[in-house]
Amino acid sequence: MAKLAESAFVLKVFAKQVPIKASSLIFIINVRILILRGFFDGLQQYTHRVRFIIGYTIVTRY
């Protein structure tokens, strides 16, 4: 009987932890996607800036 109660308690605790873990996993994935998206946006801006600088130097040189 003690074993049954113990396992039931463990199941309850596990059931309580599962939604938290799932939501935190989704949260982590969302954060990673946001970071990646920001990184790619920054990369695009950086390439635009580099192109602008190269174009500017070409224009001013010649």
Secondary structure, DSSP 8 states (H G I E B T S, - for coil): -HHHHHHHHHHHHHHHHHHHHHHHHHHHHHHHHHHHHHHHHHHHHHHHHHHHHHHHHHHHH-
